[in-house]
């Protein structure tokens, strides 16, 4: 699986494309602020696999 880093400003400008890359291509995009990773946009299956409340009763 391919990943990429992108600044907050670039992510804001390309938000629709970043979401599409996660949903369709399975790409993880790390969002950076001043070169430091602050967030990630990940495909839903990856997020659900790490969410302890997913599928909880």
Secondary structure, 3 states (H helix, E strand, C coil): CCEEEEEHHHHHHCHHHHHHHHHHHCCEEEEEECCEEEEEECCHHHHHHHCCCCCCC
